[in-house]
């Protein structure tokens, strides 16, 4: 993925993560019934995706983030 596509994806995922955190922190409304969307799980998946996208941006900037270190 190119840098602009990665930044756009990061912004969308970050927005989904913030929205999921906001919806998950609201108290349950027992009159409406149970929640059908697992907001805390979606927030956690969004956080993991943000971490992967940030590491991808660091790699696009030219830094090596592999565990083995540089190959040459």
N, C-alpha and C positions, 0 to 999 in steps of 0.2 A: 504494500500500500504506500502511496505517496504521502508526503507530509501534510498537504491540505486535507486529504481524505482522512488521515489519522486524527487531525485536529477536530474535524467536523464530527467524526465518530466519537471522539472523547467528549466533546461538548454534549452530544445527544445522550451518551451513557451517563455522564455526570448529572444531567437534568433528570433522567429517569431515576437515578440513585437518590437524589435530593427529594424528588416527588414521593418515592417509595418510603423514604424515611419519615416524611411528613405524614403520609397516610397511615403508616404503621404505628406512629406515636399517638394517634387520636384514640380516645377511649371508645370501647365498643358500644354500639347502640343496640340494646337487647330487643327493642321494638322492631327493628328491621331484620333481625335474625343474625345468624353467624356470618362472619366475613368469608367470602368465597375466594378472595385473592390473598395469597401469602405474602404480604408486603415486606415483612422482615427478611424473608428468603430472597425476594427480588432485590432488596437493598444490598444484601451480602453479595449476590451475583454481580451487581453493578459495581461494587467496590473492587471485586476481583478483576473485572473487565477493565476498570480504570487503571489498576496497577499494571496489567499487561500492556495497555495502550501507552502508558507513560514509559515503560521499559522499551517499547517499540520506538517511541520518539527519541529516546536516548541513543538507541542503536542507529537511527537515521541520522543523528547528529555526528556520528563517527566514533562513538565510544564502544568498547567491547564489554559486554555484560555477561559473557559466558563464564561458567564456573571453572573451566580449565585454564582460563586466561588467554592471552593472544597466542595464535598458532605459529607465528613466525618470529 
